[in-house]
Amino acid sequence: DAPVYPTYPNGPTVERYAHVRALMDDPASGLEIAPVIAGSADLTPPLEHIRTAAGGDWLLHMPLGDILYQLELARAHDLWVSHDVMEPGGLRTVMALSRAGEYVHPVLLKFFMSQRMGFGLPPEPRYLDVWSGLVDPDFDGEWLVLPYGVDFATSMALWRHAIATGGHVRVGVGDSPVVADGFLPTNAARVAQIVEVARELGREVATVADTRARFGAPLSVSTPA
């Protein structure tokens, strides 16, 4: 019964989001979260890696008009929004949208930080403080750090810093499929590991019911007792 959401590709806004809208329009899908990328980003690897990188330049195109279109659909279907945030400018846009009343539920901010791509801020705890410092004090939402293509030791430093400073984390081999401590972890093993870290740092892990209570389930979805 965990809340889930789809991803979507680059391209023209209507076509790229058509499958998300189809899920929104189908009550049987149980969709609760609207995924919205918070602005464009240059995903090209850093210069020292670009000559050996497959595919070369990669620009993620996400203009403001696309964001507004997707937020309009989220409001119409009473969904809460999950923002992929890759650049500080995208976060500033989200803050402006929040002040303008564009959200009907609390918002989830996912701060992407990467070694293998050149976007955004470097994956270091001091720069995670920059991310969280750009969030308005009265912003109704939560933030997490998402190390994307980051070595294990650096990822763990980011996860621990986020937990210790009131944020949240995303873990998974899809983001960083790296060998750590001599083994390639499964998603379940990585989750179990981060649960131990959270409890060590004095934070308990939210349940599905806790999450729905925080973000507000759509009217069409009943929250388990």
C-alpha positions in Angstrom: 0.0 0.0 0.0 3.0 2.3 -0.4 2.4 5.5 -2.4 4.1 5.2 -5.8 4.5 7.4 -8.9 5.9 7.1 -12.4 8.8 8.8 -14.0 8.7 10.6 -17.4 11.1 11.3 -20.3 12.4 14.4 -22.0 10.3 15.9 -24.8 7.2 18.1 -25.5 5.1 18.5 -22.3 1.8 16.9 -23.4 3.4 13.8 -24.9 6.0 13.3 -22.2 3.3 13.5 -19.4 0.5 11.6 -21.2 1.0 8.3 -19.3 1.0 10.2 -16.0 -2.2 12.0 -16.9 -3.7 8.6 -17.9 -2.9 7.3 -14.4 -4.4 10.4 -12.9 -7.6 9.9 -14.9 -7.9 6.2 -13.9 -9.3 5.9 -10.3 -8.2 2.2 -10.3 -4.6 3.2 -10.5 -4.6 4.6 -7.0 -2.1 7.3 -8.0 -1.5 9.7 -5.1 1.7 11.6 -6.1 2.3 13.9 -9.1 6.0 13.8 -10.2 7.1 17.2 -11.4 10.7 18.0 -12.4 11.6 21.4 -10.9 13.3 23.1 -13.9 15.8 22.4 -16.6 19.3 20.9 -15.9 22.4 20.1 -17.9 23.1 16.5 -17.1 26.3 16.3 -19.0 29.2 14.7 -17.0 31.9 17.0 -15.7 34.5 18.0 -18.2 37.1 15.5 -16.9 34.7 12.7 -17.8 32.9 14.0 -20.9 35.3 12.7 -23.5 34.7 9.1 -22.3 31.0 9.4 -21.5 28.5 7.6 -23.7 26.0 9.9 -25.3 27.8 13.2 -24.9 25.7 16.3 -24.0 22.4 15.7 -22.3 20.1 18.7 -21.5 17.0 18.0 -19.5 14.4 20.5 -20.8 11.8 21.6 -18.3 10.5 25.1 -18.9 8.1 26.9 -16.5 5.1 26.4 -18.7 5.6 22.6 -18.4 5.8 22.9 -14.6 2.6 25.0 -14.5 0.8 22.5 -16.7 1.8 19.5 -14.5 0.9 21.4 -11.3 -2.5 22.2 -12.7 -3.1 18.5 -13.3 -2.0 17.8 -9.8 -4.5 20.2 -8.3 -7.3 19.0 -10.5 -6.7 15.4 -9.3 -6.0 16.4 -5.7 -2.5 14.9 -5.7 0.6 15.9 -3.7 3.7 16.8 -5.6 7.1 15.2 -5.6 9.7 17.6 -7.1 13.0 16.4 -8.6 15.3 19.4 -7.8 18.6 19.4 -9.6 19.6 23.1 -9.7 19.2 25.9 -7.1 17.2 27.9 -9.6 14.7 25.1 -9.7 14.3 25.3 -5.9 13.8 29.1 -6.1 11.1 28.5 -8.7 9.3 26.1 -6.3 9.5 28.6 -3.5 7.9 31.2 -5.7 5.2 28.8 -6.8 4.5 27.9 -3.2 4.1 31.6 -2.3 1.7 31.9 -5.2 -0.5 29.1 -3.9 0.2 26.5 -6.6 0.1 23.5 -4.3 -2.9 21.9 -2.6 -0.9 19.5 -0.3 2.5 19.6 1.4 5.4 19.1 -1.1 8.3 16.7 -1.3 11.6 18.1 -2.4 14.2 15.7 -3.7 17.7 17.3 -3.8 19.7 15.5 -6.5 23.5 15.6 -5.9 25.9 13.8 -8.3 29.5 13.0 -8.9 29.1 11.5 -12.4 27.0 14.4 -13.8 27.9 18.1 -13.7 24.6 19.6 -12.6 23.8 21.4 -9.3 25.9 21.5 -6.2 28.7 19.0 -5.4 27.7 16.0 -3.2 29.1 17.3 0.1 27.2 18.0 3.4 28.2 21.7 3.4 26.3 22.1 0.1 23.3 20.1 1.4 23.1 22.9 3.9 22.9 25.4 1.0 20.0 23.4 -0.4 18.1 23.3 2.9 18.9 27.0 3.5 17.1 28.0 0.3 13.8 26.5 1.6 11.5 29.2 3.0 11.0 28.9 6.8 7.2 28.6 6.3 7.3 26.3 3.4 4.9 23.4 3.8 6.8 20.3 2.8 9.7 18.0 3.4 13.1 17.6 1.8 15.4 14.7 1.2 18.8 14.2 -0.3 19.3 11.8 -3.3 22.9 10.9 -4.1 22.9 10.1 -7.8 25.9 8.2 -9.0 27.9 9.0 -5.8 30.4 6.7 -4.1 29.2 4.9 -1.0 31.3 6.8 1.6 30.1 10.2 0.2 26.5 9.0 0.0 26.6 7.9 3.6 28.0 11.2 4.7 25.1 13.0 2.9 22.5 10.6 4.3 23.8 11.0 7.9 23.9 14.8 7.6 20.4 14.9 6.2 19.0 12.8 9.0 20.9 14.7 11.6 19.6 18.1 10.4 15.9 17.3 10.0 15.8 16.1 6.4 15.1 12.7 4.9 16.9 10.4 2.4 16.3 8.3 -0.6 18.4 5.2 -1.0 18.5 2.5 -3.7 20.7 0.7 -6.1 19.0 2.5 -9.0 20.5 5.8 -7.9 24.0 4.5 -6.8 24.6 0.8 -7.7 28.0 0.8 -6.0 29.8 -2.0 -4.0 30.2 -1.1 -0.4 31.8 -3.1 2.4 32.6 -5.9 -0.1 29.1 -6.5 -1.4 26.6 -5.1 -3.9 23.5 -4.4 -1.8 19.9 -5.0 -2.7 17.4 -2.2 -2.2 16.1 -4.0 0.9 19.6 -4.2 2.4 20.2 -0.5 1.8 16.9 0.4 3.4 17.6 -1.8 6.4 21.0 -0.2 6.7 19.6 3.4 6.6 17.0 2.5 9.2 19.8 1.5 11.6 21.6 4.8 10.9 18.4 6.8 11.5 17.8 5.1 14.8 21.4 5.6 15.8 20.9 9.3 15.1 17.7 9.5 17.1 15.2 9.5 14.2 12.4 6.9 13.7 11.3 5.9 10.2 7.9 7.0 9.0 5.3 4.4 8.2 3.1 4.6 5.1 0.3 5.9 7.3 2.6 8.6 8.7 3.5 9.6 5.2 -0.1 9.9 4.1 -1.0 11.8 7.2 1.9 14.3 6.5 1.2 14.9 2.8 -2.5 14.3 2.7 -4.0 11.4 0.7 -6.3 12.4 -2.3 -10.0 12.3 -1.6 -10.3 9.2 -3.7 -7.8 7.2 -1.6 -8.7 5.9 1.8 -5.9 5.9 4.4 -5.5 2.6 6.3 -6.4 2.7 10.0 
